[in-house]
Amino acid sequence: MELHAKLRNLLVMAAADGSLTEREIAFLTDRRERWDVPEDVFADLIRYAISDVAELEIPESHEERVEMLQDLLRMMAADGELAEVEKQLFATASVAMNISDNELKEIIDSVL
């Protein structure tokens, strides 16, 4: 999965509760810089994330799916609060990725 898509997924998760906190913005900005995503592309990704058509893109490989779930957990925890809508989006994504309950617990334990 390309880095722009990863960042877009993080933005969709961050915007799921209807707001972006300062800590979430700092986390996302760090990822943007780490992944060398240009600011204009970042702005486009933000516009997508807050749009009515925003949705998570599910990676093809199992390894990328696990990595995405780990990144989503970090995003969810960035502001110190796990909003119900974020938890629902995370659960829906894990089901769509065919991640077993046991593996999901391992993923959560590895991050939190």
Backbone as a printed PyTorch tensor [residue, N CA C, xyz], in Angstrom:
tensor([[[  0.8510,  -1.1800,   0.0000],
         [  0.0000,   0.0000,   0.0000],
         [  0.8970,   1.2440,   0.0000]],

        [[  0.5970,   2.1570,  -0.8730],
         [  1.4230,   3.3550,  -0.9690],
         [  1.2280,   4.2470,   0.2570]],

        [[  2.2320,   5.0680,   0.5280],
         [  2.2280,   5.8950,   1.7330],
         [  1.0870,   6.9060,   1.7400]],

        [[  0.7070,   7.4200,   0.5760],
         [ -0.4170,   8.3670,   0.5180],
         [ -1.6950,   7.6810,   1.0000]],

        [[ -1.8920,   6.4350,   0.5990],
         [ -3.0840,   5.6930,   1.0140],
         [ -3.0520,   5.4200,   2.5110]],

        [[ -1.8770,   5.1270,   3.0440],
         [ -1.7520,   4.9060,   4.4920],
         [ -2.1300,   6.1720,   5.2540]],

        [[ -1.5940,   7.2970,   4.7920],
         [ -1.8900,   8.5630,   5.4520],
         [ -3.3690,   8.9130,   5.3080]],

        [[ -3.9340,   8.6440,   4.1420],
         [ -5.3670,   8.8960,   3.9360],
         [ -6.1910,   8.0790,   4.9270]],

        [[ -5.8350,   6.8140,   5.1310],
         [ -6.5530,   5.9760,   6.0940],
         [ -6.4590,   6.5460,   7.5050]],

        [[ -5.2810,   7.0170,   7.8840],
         [ -5.1250,   7.6140,   9.2110],
         [ -5.9880,   8.8670,   9.3480]],

        [[ -6.0430,   9.6580,   8.2960],
         [ -6.8740,  10.8620,   8.3150],
         [ -8.3550,  10.5170,   8.4170]],

        [[ -8.7830,   9.4890,   7.7060],
         [-10.1850,   9.0590,   7.7860],
         [-10.5120,   8.6530,   9.2210]],

        [[ -9.6190,   7.9050,   9.8600],
         [ -9.8470,   7.5000,  11.2480],
         [ -9.8790,   8.7180,  12.1660]],

        [[ -8.9380,   9.6270,  11.9870],
         [ -8.8750,  10.8140,  12.8380],
         [-10.1250,  11.6750,  12.7030]],

        [[-10.6660,  11.7590,  11.4980],
         [-11.8360,  12.6020,  11.2490],
         [-13.1480,  11.8990,  11.5700]],

        [[-13.0940,  10.6210,  11.8900],
         [-14.3180,   9.8360,  12.1010],
         [-15.1880,  10.3870,  13.2200]],

        [[-14.5690,  10.9600,  14.2490],
         [-15.3540,  11.4770,  15.3700],
         [-15.7820,  12.9290,  15.1640]],

        [[-15.4990,  13.4710,  13.9920],
         [-15.9770,  14.8070,  13.6580],
         [-15.0410,  15.9390,  14.0230]],

        [[-13.8830,  15.6180,  14.5980],
         [-12.9420,  16.6770,  14.9500],
         [-11.5180,  16.1440,  14.9120]],

        [[-10.5880,  17.0610,  14.7790],
         [ -9.1730,  16.7230,  14.8360],
         [ -8.5590,  17.4890,  16.0000]],

        [[ -8.0220,  16.7670,  16.9650],
         [ -7.4000,  17.4190,  18.1130],
         [ -5.9740,  17.8310,  17.7640]],

        [[ -5.4080,  18.6610,  18.6100],
         [ -4.0360,  19.1140,  18.4030],
         [ -3.0650,  17.9280,  18.3940]],

        [[ -3.2870,  16.9600,  19.2700],
         [ -2.4120,  15.7850,  19.3370],
         [ -2.5650,  14.9130,  18.0840]],

        [[ -3.7810,  14.8070,  17.5790],
         [ -3.9870,  14.0460,  16.3410],
         [ -3.2930,  14.7300,  15.1690]],

        [[ -3.4230,  16.0440,  15.1060],
         [ -2.7780,  16.7980,  14.0340],
         [ -1.2630,  16.6430,  14.1120]],

        [[ -0.7100,  16.6810,  15.3220],
         [  0.7320,  16.4920,  15.4950],
         [  1.1520,  15.1000,  15.0290]],

        [[  0.3650,  14.0800,  15.3740],
         [  0.6520,  12.7070,  14.9520],
         [  0.6260,  12.6040,  13.4290]],

        [[ -0.4080,  13.1730,  12.8210],
         [ -0.5570,  13.1150,  11.3640],
         [  0.5450,  13.8970,  10.6480]],

        [[  0.9000,  15.0400,  11.1970],
         [  1.9720,  15.8430,  10.6100],
         [  3.2960,  15.0950,  10.6810]],

        [[  3.5290,  14.4210,  11.7970],
         [  4.7350,  13.6030,  11.9320],
         [  4.7780,  12.5180,  10.8580]],

        [[  3.6550,  11.8440,  10.6460],
         [  3.5960,  10.8060,   9.6120],
         [  3.7880,  11.4030,   8.2250]],

        [[  3.1860,  12.5530,   7.9890],
         [  3.3340,  13.2060,   6.6810],
         [  4.8050,  13.4910,   6.4100]],

        [[  5.4960,  14.0070,   7.4120],
         [  6.9150,  14.3250,   7.2440],
         [  7.7530,  13.0550,   7.1170]],

        [[  7.4760,  12.0700,   7.9470],
         [  8.2220,  10.8120,   7.9220],
         [  8.0670,  10.1140,   6.5720]],

        [[  6.8610,  10.1820,   6.0100],
         [  6.5730,   9.5020,   4.7530],
         [  6.7890,  10.4110,   3.5440]],

        [[  7.2800,  11.6280,   3.7910],
         [  7.6300,  12.5660,   2.7230],
         [  6.4530,  12.8460,   1.7830]],

        [[  5.2950,  13.1000,   2.3860],
         [  4.0970,  13.4380,   1.6110],
         [  4.0470,  14.9640,   1.4850]],

        [[  4.0260,  15.4880,   0.2690],
         [  3.9900,  16.9440,   0.0820],
         [  2.7540,  17.5730,   0.7400]],

        [[  2.9080,  18.8270,   1.1530],
         [  1.8200,  19.5160,   1.8470],
         [  0.5600,  19.6280,   0.9970]],

        [[  0.7060,  19.8520,  -0.3110],
         [ -0.4830,  19.9770,  -1.1530],
         [ -1.2310,  18.6450,  -1.2380]],

        [[ -0.5010,  17.5420,  -1.2750],
         [ -1.1320,  16.2160,  -1.2750],
         [ -1.8050,  15.9790,   0.0730]],

        [[ -1.1360,  16.3810,   1.1480],
         [ -1.6950,  16.2490,   2.4980],
         [ -3.0200,  17.0070,   2.5940]],

        [[ -3.0640,  18.2080,   2.0350],
         [ -4.2950,  19.0050,   2.0490],
         [ -5.4120,  18.2890,   1.2920]],

        [[ -5.0820,  17.6850,   0.1540],
         [ -6.0790,  16.9170,  -0.6070],
         [ -6.5790,  15.7190,   0.2000]],

        [[ -5.6740,  15.0590,   0.9060],
         [ -6.0560,  13.9010,   1.7190],
         [ -6.9730,  14.3180,   2.8680]],

        [[ -6.7080,  15.4760,   3.4480],
         [ -7.5770,  15.9890,   4.5180],
         [ -8.9710,  16.2620,   3.9660]],

        [[ -9.0350,  16.9010,   2.7980],
         [-10.3460,  17.1820,   2.1960],
         [-11.1190,  15.8840,   1.9660]],

        [[-10.4290,  14.8560,   1.4990],
         [-11.0810,  13.5560,   1.2980],
         [-11.5690,  12.9960,   2.6330]],

        [[-10.7230,  13.0480,   3.6460],
         [-11.0550,  12.4410,   4.9430],
         [-12.2860,  13.0640,   5.5880]],

        [[-12.5100,  14.3440,   5.3470],
         [-13.6680,  14.9990,   5.9620],
         [-14.8840,  15.0280,   5.0380]],

        [[-14.7550,  14.4320,   3.8700],
         [-15.8760,  14.3990,   2.9250],
         [-16.8750,  13.3080,   3.2980]],

        [[-18.0400,  13.3770,   2.6870],
         [-19.0890,  12.3810,   2.9300],
         [-18.7810,  11.0290,   2.3000]],

        [[-17.8290,  10.9780,   1.3880],
         [-17.5090,   9.7240,   0.6980],
         [-16.2610,   9.0380,   1.2540]],

        [[-15.6940,   9.5850,   2.3180],
         [-14.4570,   9.0350,   2.8800],
         [-14.6700,   7.6110,   3.3770]],

        [[-13.7160,   6.7530,   3.0480],
         [-13.7380,   5.3830,   3.5440],
         [-12.3110,   4.8650,   3.6010]],

        [[-12.1050,   3.8530,   4.4200],
         [-10.7890,   3.2390,   4.5300],
         [-10.5170,   2.3670,   3.3160]],

        [[ -9.2840,   2.3720,   2.8700],
         [ -8.8510,   1.4820,   1.7940],
         [ -8.1990,   0.2650,   2.4410]],

        [[ -8.6990,  -0.9170,   2.1280],
         [ -8.1880,  -2.1530,   2.7190],
         [ -6.9870,  -2.6350,   1.9030]],

        [[ -5.8360,  -2.8210,   2.5600],
         [ -4.6520,  -3.3170,   1.8500],
         [ -4.8480,  -4.7410,   1.3420]],

        [[ -4.0620,  -5.1100,   0.3450],
         [ -4.1500,  -6.4430,  -0.2490],
         [ -3.5180,  -7.5180,   0.6240]],

        [[ -2.2980,  -7.2900,   1.0890],
         [ -1.5700,  -8.3410,   1.8050],
         [ -1.9280,  -8.3650,   3.2900]],

        [[ -1.7990,  -9.5400,   3.8640],
         [ -2.0800,  -9.7070,   5.2930],
         [ -1.1310,  -8.8460,   6.1320]],

        [[  0.1290,  -8.8170,   5.7580],
         [  1.1250,  -8.0310,   6.4870],
         [  0.7480,  -6.5510,   6.5000]],

        [[  0.3230,  -6.0310,   5.3560],
         [ -0.0840,  -4.6260,   5.2770],
         [ -1.3560,  -4.3740,   6.0820]],

        [[ -2.2360,  -5.3460,   6.1400],
         [ -3.4620,  -5.2010,   6.9290],
         [ -3.1320,  -5.0810,   8.4090]],

        [[ -2.2290,  -5.9310,   8.8790],
         [ -1.8130,  -5.8700,  10.2840],
         [ -1.1610,  -4.5190,  10.5650]],

        [[ -0.2800,  -4.0890,   9.6790],
         [  0.3910,  -2.8020,   9.8320],
         [ -0.6190,  -1.6610,   9.8580]],

        [[ -1.6300,  -1.7310,   9.0000],
         [ -2.6560,  -0.6900,   8.9630],
         [ -3.4350,  -0.6520,  10.2730]],

        [[ -3.8130,  -1.8130,  10.7930],
         [ -4.5410,  -1.8420,  12.0570],
         [ -3.6890,  -1.2770,  13.1850]],

        [[ -2.3980,  -1.5670,  13.1840],
         [ -1.5040,  -1.0010,  14.1940],
         [ -1.4580,   0.5220,  14.0720]],

        [[ -1.3380,   1.0200,  12.8460],
         [ -1.3220,   2.4660,  12.6240],
         [ -2.6460,   3.1060,  13.0410]],

        [[ -3.7590,   2.4410,  12.7300],
         [ -5.0680,   2.9800,  13.1120],
         [ -5.2000,   3.0490,  14.6280]],

        [[ -4.7050,   2.0390,  15.3280],
         [ -4.7380,   2.0630,  16.7940],
         [ -3.9250,   3.2340,  17.3370]],

        [[ -2.7550,   3.4480,  16.7730],
         [ -1.9220,   4.5760,  17.2120],
         [ -2.6470,   5.8980,  16.9650]],

        [[ -3.3310,   5.9810,  15.8230],
         [ -4.0810,   7.1910,  15.5040],
         [ -5.2140,   7.3900,  16.4990]],

        [[ -5.9260,   6.3000,  16.7960],
         [ -7.0480,   6.3790,  17.7290],
         [ -6.5840,   6.8310,  19.1130]],

        [[ -5.4020,   6.3950,  19.5190],
         [ -4.8970,   6.6970,  20.8560],
         [ -4.1730,   8.0420,  20.9260]],

        [[ -3.9380,   8.6730,  19.7900],
         [ -3.1360,   9.8980,  19.7480],
         [ -3.7030,  11.0110,  20.6150]],

        [[ -5.0190,  11.1040,  20.6910],
         [ -5.6210,  12.1820,  21.4790],
         [ -5.9750,  11.7430,  22.8990]],

        [[ -5.6270,  10.5130,  23.2500],
         [ -5.8890,  10.0260,  24.6000],
         [ -7.3080,   9.5510,  24.8250]],

        [[ -8.1250,   9.5830,  23.7880],
         [ -9.5180,   9.1470,  23.9030],
         [ -9.8490,   8.2130,  22.7460]],

        [[-10.6090,   7.1650,  23.0590],
         [-11.0790,   6.2580,  22.0190],
         [-12.5710,   6.5170,  21.8130]],

        [[-12.8890,   7.3070,  20.8120],
         [-14.2850,   7.6390,  20.5230],
         [-15.0130,   6.3970,  20.0230]],

        [[-16.2840,   6.3070,  20.3520],
         [-17.0860,   5.1420,  19.9540],
         [-17.0850,   4.9510,  18.4380]],

        [[-17.1950,   6.0310,  17.6910],
         [-17.2110,   5.9230,  16.2280],
         [-15.8690,   5.4040,  15.7100]],

        [[-14.7720,   5.7760,  16.3720],
         [-13.4590,   5.2580,  15.9830],
         [-13.3760,   3.7560,  16.2520]],

        [[-13.8850,   3.3370,  17.4030],
         [-13.8740,   1.9060,  17.7290],
         [-14.7090,   1.1150,  16.7280]],

        [[-15.8510,   1.6680,  16.3330],
         [-16.7100,   0.9890,  15.3630],
         [-16.0260,   0.8870,  14.0020]],

        [[-15.3790,   1.9570,  13.5780],
         [-14.6670,   1.9500,  12.3030],
         [-13.5230,   0.9390,  12.3380]],

        [[-12.8080,   0.8880,  13.4550],
         [-11.7120,  -0.0680,  13.6110],
         [-12.2400,  -1.5010,  13.5510]],

        [[-13.3310,  -1.7630,  14.2540],
         [-13.9190,  -3.1080,  14.2610],
         [-14.3840,  -3.5040,  12.8640]],

        [[-15.0190,  -2.5810,  12.1670],
         [-15.4830,  -2.8500,  10.8050],
         [-14.3070,  -3.1530,   9.8810]],

        [[-13.2350,  -2.3810,  10.0220],
         [-12.0460,  -2.6090,   9.1930],
         [-11.4350,  -3.9720,   9.4750]],

        [[-11.3470,  -4.3530,  10.7440],
         [-10.7300,  -5.6430,  11.0750],
         [-11.5630,  -6.8040,  10.5450]],

        [[-12.8860,  -6.6730,  10.5680],
         [-13.7560,  -7.7130,  10.0050],
         [-13.5680,  -7.7820,   8.4900]],

        [[-13.5330,  -6.6180,   7.8350],
         [-13.3550,  -6.5830,   6.3810],
         [-12.0150,  -7.1820,   5.9550]],

        [[-11.0410,  -7.1510,   6.8650],
         [ -9.7110,  -7.6870,   6.5770],
         [ -9.5800,  -9.1670,   6.9290]],

        [[-10.6610,  -9.7500,   7.4400],
         [-10.6440, -11.1600,   7.8530],
         [ -9.5930, -11.4430,   8.9240]],

        [[ -9.4850, -10.5540,   9.8890],
         [ -8.5580, -10.7260,  11.0100],
         [ -9.3040, -11.4650,  12.1220]],

        [[ -8.7290, -12.5580,  12.5980],
         [ -9.3790, -13.3500,  13.6470],
         [ -9.3570, -12.5930,  14.9750]],

        [[-10.2390, -12.9870,  15.8870],
         [-10.2910, -12.3530,  17.2050],
         [ -8.9590, -12.4760,  17.9340]],

        [[ -8.3520, -13.6630,  17.8670],
         [ -7.0690, -13.8670,  18.5480],
         [ -5.9770, -12.9790,  17.9700]],

        [[ -5.9280, -12.9010,  16.6520],
         [ -4.9070, -12.0550,  16.0340],
         [ -5.1660, -10.5880,  16.3400]],

        [[ -6.4300, -10.1970,  16.3740],
         [ -6.7670,  -8.8150,  16.6910],
         [ -6.3020,  -8.4660,  18.1010]],

        [[ -6.5010,  -9.3740,  19.0410],
         [ -6.0220,  -9.1490,  20.4120],
         [ -4.5090,  -8.9850,  20.4330]],

        [[ -3.8050,  -9.7960,  19.6530],
         [ -2.3450,  -9.6840,  19.5730],
         [ -1.9310,  -8.3310,  18.9960]],

        [[ -2.6440,  -7.8830,  17.9800],
         [ -2.3460,  -6.5900,  17.3610],
         [ -2.5520,  -5.4730,  18.3750]],

        [[ -3.6630,  -5.5240,  19.0790],
         [ -3.9590,  -4.4970,  20.0860],
         [ -2.9020,  -4.5170,  21.1790]],

        [[ -2.5520,  -5.7070,  21.6630],
         [ -1.5360,  -5.8280,  22.7160],
         [ -0.1780,  -5.3090,  22.2560]],

        [[  0.1300,  -5.4660,  20.9770],
         [  1.4310,  -5.0250,  20.4720],
         [  1.5420,  -3.5050,  20.4070]],

        [[  0.4020,  -2.8320,  20.3780],
         [  0.4030,  -1.3770,  20.2300],
         [  0.1200,  -0.6630,  21.5470]],

        [[ -0.8410,  -1.1750,  22.2970],
         [ -1.2740,  -0.4680,  23.5170],
         [ -0.6290,  -0.9800,  24.7740]]])
